[in-house]
Amino acid sequence: MQIDKNVEGDGVIFMSIKDESSKAADGELQEKGKNGAPEDVIILAIESSCDETAAAVVKNGREVLSNIISSQIALHTVYGGVVPEIASRKHVEKINGCIKASLDEAKLTLDDIDVVAVTYGPGLVGALLVGVSAAKAIAFAKDKPLVGVHHIEGHISANFIENRDLEPPFACLVVSGGHSHLVVVKDYGEYEIIGQTRDDAAGEAFDKVARAIGLGYPGGPKIDRAAREGNPDAFSFPQARIPGAEYDFSFSGLKSAVLNLINQARMQGEELDQADVAASFQKAVVEVLVSHAIKACREYGYDKLAIAGGVASNTALRELMEKECEKNGIRFYRPSPVLCTDNAAMIGAAAYYEYRKGVRFSLDMNAVPNLPLGDRERRYHGRGSR
């Protein structure tokens, strides 16, 4: 994949992710239905669940014709986290530009699009509403089918973009700022949660610990970088195991252990090595995530394991997971780091399989900020026939 970045005057990054192998990127789409072949499905996908405004054009669920991401990290860093009202206003400013850029890069127009897809939950309600409103407006104006996508299903589906051989069933570890799930992907769009966090998500723990040791926001990538210079065995932090729920996670105790270490050192006038704390904390998180995922594959009988979500770009997690999968005869799948963070290509990938199943949403679709994964009734909120 070819990745280009352009920083705008206000510090917001426009990122273009282009699949160099795409034969349709030059505008020469296959003639639909030619020689009895399945018709191509071209999807315009929109993602605005948190602090990235993104639009993409995806062909047949796995071929990315364009993927534009306008990041707001620079805007929120000064606050130490995402401010929902600021995120929503920036989405309003950027959404039309991202959609236009995605169509321009794919050398297509709205008339060439077959389906409009959008993240409708979970996420920040104001941010979600910007993307949902844009998608509904396009679907209405151009009389195109509308498909709503669960944000976490999008993250899981990011694995399909670079791994053309990956097919369900398989196990997937989803780790992000708001989610830590162990999921069995039974089929496209069919999920069973076998483990989840009882408190902090992995990404949330990274952010809180990074702030506590003075690294700042965003915590995940900063701890990842600092840990490379530290000793992961410098401190022994707890790794929670929950009786009766062997696949569930808990990171609040680990976070508290790090905070207690810092407070104790301050009271005694000691100076802690920031890199050692970061490396030891990261080791505790990664070892729990990997051990749970490998155990689930062995006990459920799956020989394919994928990872997804922002934390899936963590280098220590990727390295240990690859090592343990190889040791246990499990095929390991992971998206490129840039596809682990929020983007619209993953939404287009997930929407394709929903569309092929006949899923259509009506124009009264609304944002659902607490949309649960795998709940068919809630996932199809606002569904209707066109």
C-alpha positions in Angstrom: 0.0 0.0 0.0 1.1 3.5 -0.8 0.6 5.9 2.1 0.8 9.7 1.7 0.4 12.3 4.4 -0.3 16.0 4.1 -0.4 18.3 7.1 -2.8 21.2 6.7 -2.4 24.7 8.1 -4.4 23.9 11.2 -2.3 20.9 12.1 -4.9 18.3 10.9 -3.4 15.5 8.9 -4.9 14.4 5.6 -3.8 10.8 5.1 -4.3 8.9 1.8 -4.0 5.1 1.8 -4.0 3.7 -1.7 -3.9 0.1 -2.7 -1.2 0.0 -5.4 -2.6 -3.3 -6.7 -6.0 -1.8 -7.4 -6.8 -2.2 -11.0 -9.9 0.0 -10.6 -8.0 3.0 -9.3 -7.4 4.2 -12.9 -11.2 4.5 -13.3 -11.5 1.4 -15.5 -14.1 -0.5 -13.5 -15.0 -4.0 -14.7 -18.2 -4.1 -16.7 -20.8 -5.2 -14.3 -22.2 -8.6 -14.9 -19.8 -9.3 -17.8 -19.6 -13.0 -18.8 -21.8 -13.9 -15.9 -19.3 -12.7 -13.3 -20.7 -11.3 -10.0 -21.4 -7.6 -10.2 -18.8 -5.3 -8.6 -20.1 -3.4 -5.5 -18.5 0.0 -5.0 -19.1 1.4 -1.6 -18.6 4.9 -0.3 -17.8 4.6 3.4 -17.8 7.2 6.1 -16.3 7.0 9.6 -16.7 9.8 12.3 -17.1 7.9 15.6 -14.4 9.7 17.6 -11.7 12.1 16.5 -10.9 11.0 12.9 -13.0 12.2 10.0 -12.6 9.6 7.3 -14.1 8.6 3.9 -13.1 5.7 1.6 -14.2 4.0 -1.6 -14.0 0.2 -1.3 -14.6 -2.3 -4.1 -16.1 -5.7 -3.2 -15.1 -5.4 0.4 -11.4 -6.0 0.0 -10.0 -3.6 -2.6 -9.4 -0.1 -1.4 -9.7 2.5 -4.1 -9.2 5.4 -1.7 -9.0 6.1 2.0 -8.9 9.6 3.4 -8.3 10.2 7.1 -8.4 13.7 8.7 -6.9 13.3 12.2 -7.6 15.6 15.1 -4.8 14.4 17.4 -3.0 17.7 17.3 -6.2 19.5 18.4 -6.9 17.3 21.4 -3.4 16.7 22.7 -3.4 20.0 24.6 -6.5 18.7 26.6 -5.0 15.3 27.3 -7.8 13.5 25.5 -10.6 13.9 23.1 -13.1 16.8 23.8 -16.4 15.6 22.2 -17.7 19.1 21.3 -14.4 20.1 19.5 -14.4 16.7 17.7 -17.9 17.2 16.5 -17.3 20.7 15.2 -14.1 19.6 13.3 -16.1 16.7 11.8 -18.6 19.2 10.4 -15.7 21.2 8.9 -13.9 18.2 7.3 -16.6 15.7 6.3 -17.4 17.1 2.8 -13.7 17.6 2.0 -12.9 14.0 3.0 -15.8 12.6 0.9 -14.8 14.6 -2.1 -11.1 13.7 -1.7 -12.0 10.0 -1.5 -14.0 10.1 -4.7 -11.4 12.2 -6.5 -8.6 9.7 -5.6 -10.7 6.8 -6.8 -11.5 8.7 -10.0 -15.2 8.2 -9.4 -18.3 10.3 -8.8 -21.3 9.7 -6.6 -23.2 8.3 -9.6 -20.6 5.5 -9.7 -21.3 4.5 -6.1 -23.5 1.5 -5.5 -23.8 1.7 -1.7 -23.3 4.4 1.0 -22.0 3.0 4.3 -21.4 4.7 7.6 -20.5 4.0 11.2 -23.6 4.5 13.4 -22.2 3.3 16.7 -20.7 3.0 19.2 -18.8 6.2 19.7 -19.4 9.9 20.6 -22.9 10.8 19.8 -22.2 14.2 18.3 -19.3 12.8 16.2 -21.4 9.9 15.0 -24.3 12.2 14.0 -22.1 14.1 11.6 -21.2 11.0 9.6 -24.7 9.6 9.8 -26.2 12.8 8.5 -23.8 13.0 5.6 -24.4 9.4 4.6 -28.2 9.8 4.8 -28.1 12.9 2.7 -26.1 11.3 0.0 -28.2 8.1 0.0 -31.4 10.2 -0.3 -30.0 12.6 -2.9 -28.6 9.8 -5.1 -31.2 7.1 -4.3 -28.5 4.7 -3.1 -28.9 1.9 -0.6 -27.7 2.8 3.0 -25.9 0.4 5.3 -25.0 1.2 8.9 -21.9 -0.4 10.3 -20.9 -1.2 13.9 -17.5 0.4 14.6 -15.9 -2.6 16.1 -17.1 -4.9 13.3 -15.3 -2.4 11.0 -12.1 -2.9 13.0 -12.4 -6.7 12.7 -13.1 -6.3 8.9 -9.9 -4.3 8.5 -8.1 -7.7 8.4 -9.9 -8.6 5.1 -8.3 -5.7 3.3 -4.7 -7.0 3.3 -5.4 -10.7 3.9 -7.3 -11.9 0.9 -7.2 -15.5 2.1 -8.8 -14.7 5.5 -12.3 -16.2 5.8 -14.5 -16.9 8.8 -14.6 -18.7 11.2 -11.7 -17.3 13.2 -10.9 -15.7 16.6 -10.2 -12.0 16.9 -8.7 -9.9 19.7 -10.2 -6.4 19.6 -8.2 -3.9 21.6 -8.7 -0.1 21.4 -9.2 2.9 23.6 -12.8 1.9 24.5 -12.9 -1.8 23.9 -11.1 -5.0 24.9 -12.9 -8.0 23.4 -12.2 -11.6 22.5 -14.5 -12.4 19.7 -15.3 -15.5 17.7 -16.1 -14.5 14.1 -18.5 -17.3 13.1 -19.4 -15.8 9.7 -19.4 -12.4 8.1 -21.4 -10.2 10.4 -21.9 -13.0 13.0 -20.0 -12.6 16.2 -19.9 -14.2 19.6 -18.1 -12.4 22.5 -16.3 -14.8 24.7 -14.3 -12.3 26.7 -14.3 -8.6 27.5 -12.9 -6.1 29.9 -14.5 -5.7 33.4 -13.3 -2.1 33.8 -10.7 -0.2 31.8 -10.1 -1.1 28.1 -6.5 -1.7 27.2 -6.2 1.5 25.3 -7.7 3.5 28.1 -5.2 2.0 30.5 -2.4 3.0 28.2 -3.7 6.6 28.1 -4.0 6.8 31.9 -0.6 5.4 32.6 1.1 7.5 29.9 -0.4 10.6 31.6 0.7 9.5 35.0 4.4 8.9 34.0 4.5 12.2 32.1 4.3 11.0 28.5 1.1 12.7 27.7 -1.6 12.0 25.0 -2.0 9.8 23.0 -0.7 7.2 25.4 -0.6 4.1 23.3 2.1 5.1 20.7 4.1 7.1 23.3 4.3 4.2 25.7 5.2 1.9 22.8 8.1 4.2 21.8 9.3 4.7 25.4 9.2 1.0 26.2 11.7 0.2 23.5 14.3 2.0 25.6 13.3 0.4 28.9 13.6 -2.8 30.9 10.3 -4.8 30.8 11.5 -6.7 33.9 12.4 -3.6 36.0 9.0 -3.8 37.8 6.6 -6.6 38.5 3.1 -5.5 37.9 -0.1 -7.6 38.4 -1.7 -9.5 35.6 -5.4 -10.0 36.5 -7.1 -13.4 36.1 -10.8 -13.5 36.8 -12.1 -16.7 38.4 -15.0 -18.2 36.4 -14.4 -15.8 33.4 -11.1 -17.0 32.0 -11.3 -14.9 28.9 -12.3 -11.6 30.5 -9.8 -8.8 31.1 -9.2 -6.3 34.0 -6.7 -3.5 33.8 -7.8 -1.2 36.7 -5.7 -3.1 39.2 -2.6 -2.8 36.9 -3.2 0.9 36.5 -3.5 1.4 40.2 -0.3 -0.6 40.8 1.6 1.8 38.5 0.1 4.9 40.2 1.0 3.4 43.6 4.6 2.9 42.5 4.8 6.5 41.3 3.3 7.9 44.4 5.5 5.8 46.7 8.6 6.9 44.7 7.6 10.6 45.1 7.1 10.3 48.8 10.5 8.7 49.2 12.2 11.2 46.9 13.1 8.6 44.4 13.2 9.1 40.7 11.8 6.4 38.5 13.0 5.6 35.0 10.2 6.5 32.7 11.1 4.0 30.1 11.4 1.1 32.6 7.9 1.9 34.0 6.5 2.1 30.4 8.2 -1.2 29.4 7.1 -3.1 32.5 3.5 -1.8 32.2 3.3 -2.7 28.6 4.7 -6.2 29.2 1.9 -6.8 31.8 -0.8 -5.7 29.4 0.5 -7.5 26.4 1.1 -10.9 28.1 -2.5 -11.0 29.4 -3.9 -10.1 26.0 -1.8 -12.7 24.2 -2.3 -15.5 26.7 -6.1 -15.1 26.7 -6.2 -15.1 22.9 -4.0 -18.1 22.4 -5.9 -20.1 25.1 -9.2 -19.2 23.4 -7.9 -20.5 20.1 -6.7 -23.8 21.6 -9.8 -24.5 23.6 -12.3 -23.4 20.9 -10.3 -25.2 18.2 -9.5 -22.2 15.9 -6.3 -22.2 13.9 -6.7 -18.6 12.7 -6.3 -15.5 15.0 -6.6 -11.9 14.1 -6.1 -8.7 16.0 -7.9 -5.4 15.5 -8.3 -1.9 17.0 -5.9 0.9 17.8 -3.8 -1.1 20.3 -3.3 -3.8 17.7 -0.6 -1.5 16.2 1.5 -1.9 19.4 4.8 -3.4 18.4 5.2 -5.6 21.5 1.7 -7.0 21.1 2.3 -7.9 17.4 5.7 -9.4 18.1 4.6 -11.6 21.0 1.4 -12.6 19.3 3.3 -13.7 16.2 5.7 -15.7 18.3 3.0 -17.5 20.3 0.9 -18.2 17.2 3.9 -19.8 15.5 4.6 -21.9 18.5 1.0 -23.1 18.7 0.4 -23.7 15.0 -2.0 -20.7 14.6 -2.1 -18.5 11.6 -1.8 -14.9 12.7 -3.5 -12.0 10.8 -3.0 -8.3 11.6 -3.8 -5.1 9.6 -1.0 -2.6 8.9 -0.8 -0.2 11.8 -2.4 2.6 9.8 -5.5 0.4 9.3 -5.6 -0.4 13.0 -6.6 3.1 13.9 -10.0 4.5 12.9 -10.5 4.7 9.1 -13.3 4.4 6.6 -11.8 1.6 4.5 -12.6 -0.9 7.3 -16.2 0.4 7.4 -16.5 -0.3 3.6 -15.1 -3.8 4.1 -17.7 -4.6 6.8 -20.6 -3.0 4.9 -19.9 -5.1 1.8 -20.8 -8.3 3.6 -23.8 -6.8 5.2 -25.0 -5.5 1.9 -24.6 -8.9 0.3 -26.8 -10.4 3.0 -29.5 -8.0 2.0 -29.1 -5.5 4.9 -30.5 -2.1 4.2 -31.1 0.8 6.5 -33.9 3.3 6.2 -33.4 7.0 6.3 -34.6 7.2 9.9 -31.3 5.5 11.0 -29.9 7.3 14.0 -26.6 7.3 15.9 -26.4 4.7 18.7 -23.4 5.7 21.0 -23.6 2.5 23.1 -24.3 0.0 20.3 -23.3 -3.5 21.5 -21.3 -5.9 19.4 -23.2 -8.9 18.1 -26.7 -7.7 19.1 -28.6 -8.2 15.9 -31.7 -6.2 17.0 -29.6 -3.2 18.0 -27.3 -3.5 15.1 -30.2 -3.2 12.7 -31.7 -0.2 14.5 -33.3 1.9 11.8 -33.2 -0.9 9.2 -35.8 -0.8 6.5 -36.4 -1.8 2.9 -35.7 0.6 0.0 
